[in-house]
Amino acid sequence: MSSSANEARKGAIRDNVQRPSREVPYPHKDGKPIYTSEFFGENVFGLAQIAKALPKPAYAQFMQQMRGGRSLDKGTADAIAHAVRIWAMDKGATHFTHWFQPQTGTTAEKHDAFLTLKSTHGATGIEVTAIDAFSGSQLLQAEPDASSFPSGGMRSTFEARGYTVWDTTSPMFVQHGPHKTCVLYIPSIFISYNGDALDEKTVLLRSTEQVAKAALKVLALLEPVPQGAHPITSYVYTTLGIEQEYFLVDRSLYVLRPDLKITGRTLIGALPAKHQQMEDHYFGHIPSRVLATMSESELELYKLGVPIKTRHNEVAPQQFELAPIFEETSLAVDHNLLTMDVLFKTAHRNNLKVLFHEKPFKGVNGSGKHCNWSISTGSGENLLDPTIKPETNYRFLLFLLATLDAVQRHGSLLRASIASASNEHRLGAQEAPPVILSCFLGEHLTEVLNAIEENRPVKNFSKTEIQTIKLGGTALDVKVASLPDIARDLTDRNRTSPFAFTGNKFEFRAVGSKQSPSFPMTVLNAAVASSLLDIAEALRKAAGEKPYPSDADKLKVIRQYIVSTKNIRFEGDGYSDEWRQEAARRGLPNIDNCPDAFDQLLSPDHERMLCKLGVFTPSELQSRHFIMMERYSKDLLLEANTMRTLLAQQILPAAYEYRAALAGSAAQMKSLGIEGCPELKTLRDTTPLVEGLQE
């Protein structure tokens, strides 16, 4: 480190120690703290506000539109636009924006003012009056420049027109801006002039529709009703809970690292003597400035209707995590992107910098975005809940096996969905899952599936002689008389599994912390939808002439899928060399680089599945493949060019300065008659290193 860089670092540390803490008051009323539930969602214009703004018939039509039953008419759109403008302006809003998710890994917005000018012709000429206005057409759509966003060749520079369209399933909200003003945010999709999806959200919404339709087809066969009666289940949706990991570092030190600023990770450096080897950071005491940042972020997110539930230290120093309550998948994705944005802003206000890169520091744990996925009915029943006796819960078993089948048949496509230049530094290292996609079920569910396949009774997991914690369902004796009994889960947790069943959901742990969860969830939804359709067809075939399959028919299909999904199920250590060898014997793909992963998008089997369901068109898949490949190449070039700049502007000058100091010291030693000084030896040893850097 050069002397000037060393002084800058000392100054940053000194400022950090002397900097006063930031105070953000918690909401109070009549001198008492307000319960979180009382101000939760106060900056959200949701269904309750729309219901107040619309007549009952118009609100009923709007709800039909949300469920895909009809289009939104102009009168209803104008009424909602007027109501949301008044609501937002009462909170200080001066602008509105269509908030969308281009294929850049982040969000995009363009602010337009509510202010407009009205011209009237009078006796004295034209009078111009300033008014505030917001029409239904402005609410429904806007027109960004489609050629300026990644389009994979679907839009050229001379073909600029594109549209953002309001996503009515995600509520509008306001965010605070400068000078105590606000901006109204309208969650939207982004499409081209020809209707092609240019964003992450459009395909996600398509996939959620397809998995819901497929699930309803299976449920219609499992839930008999009298002829002509309405089905028992009429609405199904996927749920998602996203655990967001991130690093927080001091901003004054961050700005001294061009590699961290430009690429998101350190390209040079060395591990400190103490990092994470003491295993004392995970769930440890949260540093005061970090806790202040977390608390301020949560306060803002609660007002935005984001149900943050958990916060804690992660394994690596300065690494942390927050996690929300489960929500509908598309809304959960919106809220995750909003959470990242709020964390970025609040960290800045607290003189910290949030790092979402999957591996900002080599040698310590990287960050992931664990996506906990499940599927539920409109009445709140979790279709992946095994209940007390999973062996007789045929509905659960069929949906479980559909998910396993989806991962087995389209695992390489799921691998492509989480591939990026940054996530490649994390996968398979430190506590990240490996790149070989497999599913962990735990010993209890594995035993259930094996027993059904072998047509034998399920092993009794309630026997007291069972000691291992991995065998579930029993009460654990902690041998402390003053403590109550605790219940043990059906399954242990396997942190080396990229796709693990964790009680009543699947945890997709391979998703990168920096990326939007939209595309991985799109692929997962589509793959499960395809498998559910196949299961529905298998049930109809097994039933034959009967209107509904019998229990024997269901068991026949269940056994069939238990056998066919054996290869994807793995209960062991996903980091081991033995697993790589076993995975190869099972025929599971081990795709260890991004270009090969991206090519899976164009694999005939995957392309056929995605296009048959209508989640993608062939041109949209080609476009996405091009965008992902281009982004990967640009990331690598950016890192290479940044490293070259660091070498030329910082490392070599520091080396020259160091060698000059060594040479001066050696000359002084020689003038004093001291021969063979260590400075001279160090100077000789560093010569080939510096020459190598110069070349």
DACOR-V231160 format. One record per helix or strand. SS is the DSSP state (h for helix, s for strand). FROM is the first residue (numbers start at 1). TO is the last residue. If there is no record, write none. Layout:
ss=SS from=FROM to=TO
ss=SS from=FROM to=TO
//
This chain:
ss=h from=3 to=18
ss=s from=28 to=29
ss=s from=32 to=33
ss=h from=36 to=39
ss=s from=44 to=45
ss=h from=47 to=53
ss=h from=56 to=66
ss=h from=74 to=90
ss=s from=93 to=100
ss=s from=102 to=102
ss=s from=108 to=108
ss=s from=111 to=113
ss=s from=115 to=122
ss=s from=125 to=132
ss=h from=136 to=140
ss=s from=141 to=142
ss=s from=145 to=145
ss=h from=146 to=148
ss=s from=161 to=166
ss=s from=172 to=176
ss=h from=178 to=180
ss=s from=182 to=192
ss=s from=197 to=197
ss=s from=199 to=199
ss=h from=201 to=222
ss=s from=236 to=250
ss=h from=251 to=254
ss=h from=258 to=263
ss=h from=288 to=303
ss=s from=308 to=313
ss=s from=319 to=324
ss=s from=327 to=328
ss=h from=329 to=349
ss=s from=352 to=355
ss=s from=368 to=377
ss=s from=382 to=382
ss=h from=390 to=392
ss=h from=394 to=417
ss=h from=423 to=425
ss=s from=439 to=440
ss=h from=443 to=454
ss=s from=475 to=476
ss=s from=486 to=487
ss=s from=499 to=501
ss=s from=506 to=508
ss=s from=512 to=512
ss=h from=518 to=543
ss=h from=551 to=564
ss=h from=566 to=568
ss=s from=569 to=569
ss=h from=577 to=586
ss=h from=594 to=602
ss=h from=604 to=613
ss=h from=618 to=671
ss=h from=678 to=694
//
